Amino acid sequence: MLRLALLSLVVALFLLLYLSFRYGLLAWWDNQSRKRRLNSGKSGRWSPQTWMRLSKPHQHVFDLLLALGWRMKTRGFVMISAIMGLLGIVAGVLVFQSFRSVVTLVLLLGSFPYLLLRMSLINRQMATRLEFLPAVELFYQSYLVTGCRHIRVALQRTVEERRLPGEVQAVFEQLYRNLSVKEDDEGSLRRFSLSFGNVWADYFGSILKVALEEGNNVSDNLKELVSDMRKAQMANQIERHRLLEIRMANFAPVLFLALFMGVNFRLNPEGSYTYYVIDAGGRGMLLNAVVLLFGSLMMGLYLSRRK
């Protein structure tokens, strides 16, 4: 009964904190929006450079969400990260009962949504890495057939033929939809390059940008790009194998920890429960292991981005 009462109290406190944070944030946002509308004609207190620095993380998360096709808004993503941070505070106070544990869990759980977002993007990049060359070749053929005049028409033809693999087809459809509906061509091309995550996608995006802004004939540039990609096809396969090796190395410690815990609980259930759950030293050791595993995943993400 005591555990049930404590659990009910924790749930009630969490809901209260969530509602307070949510409605407090909404009230603050409405107040700031009202002030911005009233002071729209006045000079702001912050310089444009300051606003640009503050908007960079927002734009970064916004690009990642759109590149993956997630329907979540940036504000909702930030709110989920904040809620995970609050869960870290509750878990640190109730389970570990130390300031270090609270800070550690806040950092781990608060950054977990961003880690999940990055891992999802890397999975897409790995799935589309070897299929990017056939996609560019098909687009180049469509561009030649349409008379080398309109990029959007060639992109429409490429999408409507539906000869691209699943993931690549979705990325090209998203690019065509954004270029047809939205006015931010640069942002659409940036998110397109981010979906593939390789230097060839950056070159391809730069070629499309020049064609959209200046209306130049880029058939020679596309032909040169296809030729260079064919020459580097073996290097792309080696790079993809290295990415797979990095992913395997990232998740190997998790499997070893699960195997170690499973063997201990199998051989000595009571002693393992007493040490890993009841004893504060055992809980601290598990927290340190989780921190090391999280650091291993972050290092894997960093190496994947460099590759």
WOZI-V927831 format. One record per pair of residues at least 24 apart in sequence whose C-alpha atoms are under 7 Angstrom apart, sorted by the first residue. I is the first residue (numbers start at 0). J is the second residue. If there is no record, write none. Layout:
BEGIN
I|J + I|J
END
This chain:
BEGIN
62|190 + 66|190 + 66|191 + 66|193 + 66|194 + 67|120 + 80|109 + 80|110 + 80|112 + 81|109 + 83|108 + 83|109 + 84|108 + 84|109 + 95|279 + 120|194 + 123|194 + 124|194 + 124|195 + 124|196 + 125|239 + 127|166 + 127|167 + 127|195 + 128|195 + 132|228 + 134|163 + 136|225 + 139|221 + 147|216 + 147|218 + 148|216 + 150|210 + 150|211 + 151|175 + 242|303 + 245|299 + 246|299 + 249|295 + 249|296 + 249|299 + 252|292 + 253|292
END
